[in-house]
Amino acid sequence: MPTDHKPTDHMPADLVIRGATQLVTCREGASDRVGIVASGCIAVRDGIITAVGQWNDLAQHVGPATSLLEAQGGTITPGLIDCHTHLIFEGDRSDEYYHRTRGLDDADLTAAGIVWGVPASRAANRGRTARELAAASLPRALDMLSAGTTTIETKSGYGLDFESDIASLEAAHLIADATGLDIVGTYLGAHTRPAEHADRYIDEMVDKTIPAIADMGLAEFCDVYVDPHVFTLAECQRVLSAAADHKLTAKLHTDARTNIGGARLAAEMQAASVDHGNMLTDDDLRILADVGTVVAFFPGFDFAVAHPHPVDGRRLVHSGATVALATDLCPVCWHLSQQMSMGFACRLSGLTPEEALLGVTINAAKALRREHAIGSIVVGKQADLVIFDVPDYRQLPFRFGVRSARTVVKKGRILIDKSLHRISDAGACLIST
């Protein structure tokens, strides 16, 4: 089967992957939407994809020092991208989960004197050092890597003070160094309001925390929780405007439980993504599609919290908006696999396997403004790749309860190879507390 991907030159590759039944490029403009190359092969040099095609096209890239990696009849996809997580945290909210399974709602929990939501995570996270937070979070990052995720976005926002936000974002950098993952930092000081200085909290974010995070290079994005019971539109606009002054791109948790106009604020702030979006209207979706803001939704989270209005993925797709998927891993949603997100999206949200795969690859890359570098298997892009132990990508959402990733390659390096029962020393590194 001919392909329009051609070698850029004839210099020997560092790595050539061959023997796949399918290579799914997820490149934009593909006639079949996902860009399947039957029996596809990939050549990689210096961490960059240098050729994509079939063996006859790529054999000339093999030299004496080239490593050959056999896909053994599996499926090769781009490395999966999780564009919305709260990876960095200590503890969990399993107790809250337990009470909710017994029928208690927010009001019931409050009446019973049970602390719930973000404040329930504050005690476990406030005052923790970056190394302590990294040690607590590293096992989750390694689980995500072993499931095929090669890029993770993560947010601050559980300690609800300056020192905690800095520590959590520093922890993300420590985990990136330890694992080889790309971890994208997002400042989420506007997660909820601390009770003891609620009147001064936004001033602290705007005047102190945002400038410090920007100066230290700890985050690329600034997220806000737009909700009438958390932060108002005007407050969120103030935070995002301050962040924009410091070159942090906007993201929004919005319209998850009620619609208060977050989509219009996102459009005004040229946000990279609007996340959750359970209550977005058709007009909201048209606005977001027009400005190019990605809509990221989390069917696994809706499942975990028994959301009364789970996202209708078909409506998102039909709106013309770019639709991404993420786990929303957090203390109340212990969800680590984007393959499982695909399964939830297909069966609970109405997406097709093609739409789900694009949602965890190229569309998720767009939610992080990284589509130029990752999210598809295209010559010149970063060699972030997964070999799945299935002969057809459509089996990935079908086998949602099994981690099908056999080999995970990041920037041309094999970080996980389950067929050899080996994890690279970078991936196996633990952070001492």
C-alpha positions in Angstrom: 0.0 0.0 0.0 1.6 3.3 -1.1 1.8 6.1 1.4 2.5 9.8 1.0 5.1 9.7 3.9 8.5 9.8 2.4 12.0 9.5 3.9 13.6 12.9 4.4 17.1 11.5 3.8 19.0 8.2 3.6 21.2 8.5 6.8 20.9 5.4 9.0 18.3 5.6 11.7 18.9 5.0 15.4 15.7 3.0 15.6 13.4 1.3 13.1 10.1 -0.3 14.1 8.7 -2.9 11.8 6.3 -5.8 11.8 3.1 -4.0 12.7 -0.3 -5.1 11.3 -1.4 -1.5 11.5 0.4 1.8 11.9 -2.1 4.5 12.8 -0.6 7.9 12.1 -3.5 10.1 13.4 -2.3 12.6 10.8 -4.7 15.4 9.9 -6.4 15.2 6.5 -6.1 11.4 6.2 -8.9 10.0 4.0 -9.8 7.4 6.6 -9.6 10.0 9.4 -7.0 8.1 11.4 -4.3 7.5 8.7 -3.8 3.8 8.7 -0.6 2.4 7.0 -1.0 -1.4 6.7 2.2 -3.2 7.7 3.7 0.2 8.5 7.2 0.9 9.7 8.9 4.0 11.3 12.4 5.2 11.2 13.7 7.4 14.1 16.9 9.4 14.5 17.8 11.7 17.3 14.4 11.3 18.8 12.6 12.5 15.6 10.6 10.6 13.1 12.5 10.6 9.9 10.4 8.2 7.7 7.1 6.5 7.8 6.0 3.8 5.3 6.4 0.2 4.6 9.5 -2.0 4.8 10.5 -1.5 1.2 10.5 2.2 1.8 12.5 2.1 5.1 15.0 -0.7 4.7 17.5 1.8 3.3 17.5 3.5 6.7 18.9 0.5 8.5 22.6 0.8 9.2 25.1 -1.2 11.4 24.1 0.8 14.5 20.4 0.8 13.9 18.2 -0.9 16.5 15.4 -2.9 15.1 12.2 -3.2 17.1 9.7 -5.8 16.1 6.0 -4.9 16.6 5.1 -8.6 16.4 1.8 -8.0 14.5 0.6 -5.3 16.9 -0.7 -1.8 16.3 1.5 1.3 16.4 -0.1 4.6 17.4 1.3 8.0 18.6 2.1 8.2 22.2 -1.1 8.9 24.1 -1.6 12.3 25.6 -3.5 13.0 28.8 -4.4 16.7 28.6 -6.1 17.2 32.0 -4.9 15.6 35.2 -4.3 16.4 38.8 -1.4 14.0 39.0 0.4 15.6 41.9 -1.4 14.9 45.2 -1.0 13.0 48.5 -3.8 10.8 49.8 -7.2 10.3 48.2 -10.9 10.9 48.8 -12.0 7.2 48.9 -13.9 8.0 52.1 -16.0 10.6 50.2 -16.5 8.0 47.4 -17.7 5.5 49.9 -20.3 7.9 51.5 -21.6 8.9 48.1 -22.1 5.2 47.1 -24.4 5.1 50.1 -26.5 7.8 48.6 -25.2 11.0 50.3 -25.0 14.1 48.2 -23.1 17.4 48.8 -25.7 18.7 51.3 -25.8 15.4 53.1 -22.1 15.3 53.5 -22.0 18.8 54.8 -24.8 18.1 57.3 -23.0 15.0 58.5 -19.8 17.1 59.1 -17.9 15.3 56.4 -15.4 17.5 54.6 -15.6 16.8 50.8 -14.3 18.2 47.6 -10.9 20.0 47.2 -10.9 21.1 50.9 -10.8 17.4 51.9 -7.5 17.0 50.1 -5.9 20.2 51.5 -4.7 18.7 54.8 -2.8 15.9 53.1 -1.1 18.3 50.7 -0.5 21.6 52.4 3.0 21.9 53.6 4.4 19.0 51.6 7.7 19.4 50.0 8.2 19.0 46.2 10.1 15.7 46.9 7.4 14.4 49.2 4.7 15.2 46.6 6.8 13.6 43.8 7.3 10.4 45.8 3.6 10.1 46.4 2.7 10.8 42.7 5.5 8.9 40.9 3.8 5.4 41.0 0.8 6.9 39.3 2.9 8.5 36.6 4.6 5.1 36.0 1.3 3.4 35.7 0.2 6.0 33.1 3.4 5.5 31.2 2.9 1.7 31.2 -0.6 2.2 29.8 0.8 4.1 26.8 0.6 7.8 28.0 3.8 9.7 27.0 2.6 13.3 27.8 0.7 14.4 30.9 -0.7 17.7 31.8 -0.9 18.3 35.6 -2.2 21.1 37.8 -1.4 22.6 41.1 -4.3 23.5 43.5 -4.6 21.2 46.5 -2.6 23.1 49.2 -4.3 26.4 48.3 -1.4 28.6 49.2 1.7 30.0 47.6 4.2 27.4 48.9 2.0 24.4 48.1 1.4 25.6 44.5 5.1 26.0 43.9 5.9 22.6 45.5 3.3 20.7 43.4 4.6 22.2 40.1 8.2 21.5 41.1 7.2 17.9 41.9 5.9 17.6 38.3 9.3 18.6 37.0 11.0 16.0 39.3 8.8 13.3 38.0 9.5 14.3 34.4 13.2 14.0 35.1 12.8 10.7 36.8 10.6 9.0 34.1 11.3 10.6 30.8 7.7 11.7 30.4 6.8 15.1 29.1 4.8 16.7 31.9 3.1 20.0 31.2 2.5 22.3 34.2 -0.7 24.2 34.8 -1.3 26.7 37.7 -4.7 26.1 39.3 -4.7 28.3 42.3 -8.3 29.1 41.5 -9.4 25.6 42.4 -11.4 26.6 45.4 -11.3 29.3 48.0 -9.4 28.7 51.3 -11.6 29.6 54.2 -9.1 31.5 56.3 -8.3 34.3 53.9 -10.9 34.0 51.2 -11.1 37.8 50.8 -7.4 38.1 50.0 -6.9 34.9 48.0 -7.3 36.3 44.5 -5.0 39.2 45.3 -2.4 36.7 46.4 -2.8 34.8 43.2 -2.6 37.8 41.0 0.1 39.8 42.8 2.4 37.0 44.1 1.9 33.5 42.9 1.3 34.0 39.1 4.4 36.2 38.7 6.6 33.7 40.7 5.4 30.7 38.8 6.0 32.5 35.5 9.5 33.6 36.6 10.4 30.1 37.6 9.1 28.5 34.4 7.0 26.1 36.4 3.8 26.3 34.2 2.7 27.0 30.7 -1.0 27.3 31.5 -3.3 28.9 34.0 -6.6 27.2 34.8 -9.6 28.5 36.8 -12.7 26.8 38.2 -15.7 28.8 36.9 -18.6 27.9 39.1 -21.1 30.1 41.0 -20.2 28.2 44.2 -16.4 28.5 43.6 -15.2 31.5 41.5 -17.4 33.9 39.5 -16.8 34.9 35.9 -15.4 38.3 36.9 -13.0 36.7 39.4 -11.8 34.1 36.8 -11.4 36.8 34.2 -9.1 38.8 36.6 -6.9 35.7 37.3 -6.7 34.7 33.6 -5.9 38.3 32.6 -3.0 38.4 35.1 -1.8 35.1 33.8 -1.9 36.3 30.2 0.3 39.3 31.2 2.9 36.7 32.3 2.5 34.6 29.2 0.5 31.8 30.8 -2.2 30.5 28.4 -5.8 30.1 29.7 -7.6 26.9 30.4 -11.0 26.6 32.1 -12.8 24.1 34.3 -16.2 25.3 33.5 -19.9 24.5 33.1 -19.5 21.1 34.8 -22.6 21.4 37.0 -24.3 24.6 35.8 -23.8 26.9 32.9 -22.6 30.4 33.9 -21.0 31.5 30.6 -17.6 30.0 30.9 -17.4 29.3 27.2 -17.6 33.0 26.3 -14.9 33.8 28.8 -12.8 31.1 27.2 -13.3 32.5 23.8 -12.4 36.0 25.0 -9.2 34.8 26.6 -8.3 32.6 23.6 -8.2 29.6 25.9 -6.4 26.4 24.8 -9.2 24.3 26.1 -12.5 24.3 28.0 -12.7 21.2 30.3 -15.6 19.2 31.7 -18.3 21.2 29.8 -21.2 19.0 30.8 -23.6 21.9 30.6 -22.3 23.7 27.5 -25.1 24.8 25.2 -25.1 24.4 21.4 -24.3 28.1 21.1 -21.4 27.7 23.5 -20.0 24.9 21.3 -20.3 27.0 18.1 -18.4 29.8 19.8 -15.6 27.5 20.9 -15.4 25.9 17.4 -15.2 29.3 15.8 -12.2 30.4 18.0 -10.4 27.0 17.9 -10.7 26.3 21.6 -10.6 22.6 22.3 -13.4 21.0 24.3 -11.9 18.3 26.6 -14.2 15.9 28.4 -13.7 13.1 30.9 -16.2 10.2 30.6 -14.2 8.3 33.2 -14.7 11.1 35.7 -18.4 11.4 34.9 -18.6 7.6 35.6 -16.5 7.8 38.8 -18.7 10.6 40.4 -22.0 9.4 38.9 -22.5 12.8 37.2 -26.2 13.4 36.7 -25.5 14.9 33.3 -22.6 13.0 31.6 -21.2 14.6 28.5 -22.9 13.7 25.2 -19.8 13.2 23.1 -21.8 12.9 19.9 -23.2 16.4 20.4 -19.6 17.7 20.9 -18.4 16.1 17.7 -21.4 17.3 15.6 -20.8 20.9 16.9 -17.6 21.1 14.9 -15.4 21.7 18.0 -12.1 19.9 18.4 -12.8 17.2 21.0 -10.2 15.7 23.3 -10.3 13.1 26.0 -8.5 12.9 29.4 -8.6 10.9 32.6 -9.1 13.8 35.0 -7.0 11.7 37.4 -7.5 13.3 40.9 -8.1 12.3 44.5 -11.7 11.4 43.8 -11.1 9.8 40.3 -8.3 7.2 40.4 -8.3 6.8 36.6 -4.9 6.3 35.0 -5.5 4.8 31.5 -6.3 6.7 28.3 -7.1 3.4 26.7 -9.9 3.1 29.3 -10.9 6.7 28.5 -11.4 5.5 24.9 -13.6 2.7 26.1 -15.7 5.0 28.3 -16.0 7.5 25.5 -17.3 5.0 23.0 -19.8 3.2 25.2 -21.0 6.0 27.6 -20.5 9.1 25.4 -21.2 8.0 21.9 -17.8 8.4 20.2 -16.6 6.1 17.5 -13.2 4.3 18.0 -11.7 6.8 15.4 -13.0 9.8 17.3 -11.8 8.3 20.6 -8.3 7.6 19.3 -8.0 11.2 17.9 -9.2 12.4 21.3 -6.2 11.0 23.1 -3.7 11.8 20.4 -3.8 14.8 18.0 -6.8 16.5 19.6 -5.3 16.2 23.1 -2.1 17.7 21.7 -4.1 20.7 20.5 -5.5 21.1 24.0 -1.9 21.6 25.1 -0.8 23.7 22.1 1.7 20.9 21.1 0.2 19.6 17.9 3.3 20.8 16.0 5.5 18.3 17.9 3.4 15.4 19.1 0.0 13.7 18.7 0.6 12.1 15.2 3.1 10.0 13.5 4.5 12.4 10.9 8.0 13.0 9.6 9.7 15.7 11.6 7.6 15.2 14.8 8.8 13.8 18.1 9.1 10.0 18.1 6.5 9.3 20.9 5.1 5.9 20.0 3.2 3.0 21.4 3.1 -0.6 20.2 -0.2 -2.1 21.4 -0.7 -5.8 21.6 -3.7 -5.8 19.2 -3.9 -6.2 15.5 -6.5 -3.4 15.0 -6.8 0.0 16.8 -10.5 -0.5 17.1 -9.8 -3.2 19.7 -8.4 -0.6 22.1 -11.7 0.8 23.4 -13.2 -2.7 23.2 -10.4 -4.0 25.5 -10.8 -1.1 27.8 -10.2 -3.2 31.0 -6.8 -4.4 29.8 -3.6 -2.5 29.4 -2.7 -3.4 25.8 0.5 -1.2 25.5 3.5 -3.6 25.0 6.2 -1.1 24.2 6.3 2.7 24.9 8.8 4.9 23.1 9.4 8.5 24.2 11.6 10.8 22.0 13.0 7.7 20.3 13.9 6.0 23.6 12.3 2.7 24.7 11.0 3.4 28.2 8.7 0.4 28.5 9.1 -3.0 26.8 6.8 -5.6 28.4 7.7 -8.2 25.9 11.2 -8.1 27.5 9.8 -7.7 31.0 11.9 -4.6 31.2 11.4 -1.0 32.2 14.1 1.4 31.5 16.2 2.6 34.3 14.8 6.1 33.9 11.3 4.8 34.2 12.1 2.7 37.2 13.9 5.5 39.1 12.3 6.3 42.4 12.6 9.6 44.1 13.9 9.5 47.7 12.0 11.6 50.2 
